[in-house]
């Protein structure tokens, strides 16, 4: 089948492209390869100029999700175009680690609430704002993490934030089910080599451990996460709703590998 995913000609809005290494960039690139119409939404005019170099043919809107008026303006522009949206990809996350990673109980209120606002509430606000232009069977996909219950010190206070994001899926799915068949799912990604993750203190060491824990001894790739996101965005995943699909290359099954607990 030439159009197995049934995304050719369908409009998909992708939030969060930062650079060529970002998950959102891989998703946007792969969507274009399968023939989808991609609209990108980035945080600032500066980022818009940078992303234009990566996607010169794509329509790129600016929206800082910390500001509701910008979300409303972005949605207004898309609604006025009167092109139904078949999919939305939310690949937005932020945590302020400017003072380094501290014990979780020392997380400040400002840090935690900002992370919740940008990384979790933005999905709710975007879904509400774009609701009038979503197709009745649209798919909304966010990028989460493979586990929110492991106290990984290298990830700071973001795991509880991602737990809130994962929980929101069921409530969004229920809300939208009252008037549509719009689905809400997440890709629970394992550790990746991205520019954003590289900036987290201690993350590189955690990534190197993940490479050892993964049964194939090769780290998870950003493209593998993007491919899973495309499946969830497509009608091929129509039976999946309010779920976090774990993509960690089997890492969670292999923490007690003999080479890890008894290294040569």
N, C-alpha and C positions, 0 to 999 in steps of 0.2 A: 504494500500500500504506500503510495507516494505521500499521503497526508495522514499518517497513522494517528498523530496527536490531534488532528482536526483543529489546528490553530492557525492555519493559513488564512490570511486576510482578517483575522480577529484582532481587535484592539486590546492590548495589555498595557497597563500602567505600572511602571517599575520605579519604586522609591529607593533611594539610597546609593546610587552609583557614586563612588568616591574616586576611584582610579581603576586602572586595568586589572588589578589584582583582586578587587572587591567581589564579593559574591554576587551583588546586583549587576556588576558589569558582565560577569560570565552568563548570568541569566538573560540579560538583555541581548547579548551577542548570540546566544543559542536560539532565543525567540526569533531574532531576525533571520537566522539560518533556516528555520522551519517556515518562514513566510508570514509571521505575525507582524502586525503594525504595532510598533513600540513607542510609547510616550514615556519619557524619562522625567522624573521629578527629583531635583537636587536642592541642597540646603541654602545656597547663596549664589549671587551673580558671579562671584569668583569661581566657584565650583562649576557653574554653568559653562563658563568659558573654557575650563579645563576639560570637561566632559565632551564638549562640542568637538574637540580634537579627536576623541575616541569614536564618537558617533556623529559624524558630520551631517548625516541625512536625517537624524532623528529629531523629533520635536522635543525640546527640553524646557520644562517649566521650573520656576523657582518657588520653593515653599519651605520655610523654616517651621517645623511642626511644633515648636514651642509657642508659636503665635497663632491663635485660632483664626484671626482675620486673614492670615496668609493661607491657611487651609481652606477657608471659605472662598477666597479669591481664586485659588487653584481649581477648586471644584466648579465654581461658576464658569470659568473659562472652558472647562471640559464639557459641562452641561450645555453651554451655548453652542458647542460644535455639533451636538445632536448625533454623535457617533456612539452607539452602545459599547460599554466596556465589558469584555468577556472575562478579563482577569486582572487582578491587582496583586502585585508582589511587594510586600513590606519588608525591606531589608535595612532597617534603621535601628541603631543602638548606640548609646553613649553613656559613659560613666567617667566621672572626674577623678582621675588618679594622679592629679598634678602633685600631690603630696606623697605619692608612693602608695604601695599596698600596706594597709594597716589591719590589725585584728578587726574582725567583723563588728564587734561591739563598739568600736570607735568610729564607725561610719557616722557621718554627720547627717542631720535631717535634710540639709540642703542638698548634699550629694545624693542621698537615696531618693528624695522626691523628684529631683531633676532627672535621674536615671529612669524612674517610673514614668515620668511625663513623656520623655523622648522615646524610650524603648518599648513601652507598653501602651500607655494611654493614646499615643499617636495612632495606633492601629484602630482603636475604637473611634477616634475622631475622624480619621480618614474614611473609614467604612460608612459612618453616618453621612459625611459630606458627599460622598460619591454614590450613595444609595440610589438617588433618582435616575442615575445614568447607567447603573449596573444592569446587565442582562439578567432576566429572571433566573437563569441557571449559571450565573457567573461563579468564578472560583477566586477566593482570596487566600493568599499564602503568605505566611510570615517566616522569618528565619530565626529559629530558636537554637538551643543547645541540646546535646545528647542526654544530659542528666542535670536536674536541678536539685538533686538531693545529695550530691557528693560535695563535701566541703573543700573544694579546691582553692587553696590560698592564692594561687596565681590568677584566679578569676575575680578576686575581690568580692564585692557585694552584688555582682550582677546575676548570680544564679537565682536568688530570691526574686529579682526583677523579672527574669525569664520565666520563673514559675508563675508569676502573675500573668505574664503574656500567654503562656500555655493554657491557664485556667480561663482566660478571656475567650478562647475559641468556642467553648461550649455555650457560653452566654450569648456571644454574637450569633452563633448558628441558630440558637433558640429564638432570639429576637427576630432575625431575618426570616425564619421559617413561617412567621405569621402572615407574610405577604409574598414570599418568593422561595426559590430553591437554591439560593446563594449558599455556597459552602465555605467554611473557614478551617484551614489546616495549617500545620507548621512542619518545616523540615528541622528536625532536631540534629543539628550537625555536630560532629566531633571536632577535634582541634584542627585548625586550618592555618596555612601560611598566607596571611593577609597583612596588609600594611597596618590595619587597625589593631589586629591581635599582637603584632610585633611591638606595638607601643605599650603593651601591658607589662609591668615589671614582673619578671619571673616566667613569662609565658613561653619563652623559647625553650627553657628546660622542661616545662610540662609537655611541649610538643615533641621533644626528643624522646621523652618517656613514652608518649603515645605511639610513636613509631615502633618501639620495642613491644608494646602491649598488643598492637594490632597483629592478628595471626599471620597476615601476609608479609609483615615486617616492612611495609611501605605505607607512608602516611596517607590519610584521606586527602583527596584533591578537591579543590574548589569546583572543578567541573563536575565531579560526581554529585556534589550538593546541588549545583545548577540543574543537572539532568533530572534529579528527583523533584525539584521545584517545578520544572516544566511538566512532568507527569501530573503533579497535583493541580497545576493550572489548567490542564487539559480535560476534556470530557471523558477521557479514558479512566479517570479516577473518580467518576461520578458517584460511586458507592462509598467514598471516604469522606467523612465530615466530622469536624470537632476533634481531630486527632493530631498528635505529634508523631510524625514518621521518623524514627531514629535512623540516622545515616552516620555510622561511626566505623565502618569497615570491620565490625566484629570486636572492637576494642573492649567493650563491656563484658565480653565472655572470657577474656584471657588475662585478667590481672594476676593470676597465679601461675603464669607460664614459668616453667622451670628455669629458663634463662634469666628471668627477672628476679625470682626469689633466691636463686643460687647462681649468680653470674660466674662465668668461667674465669 
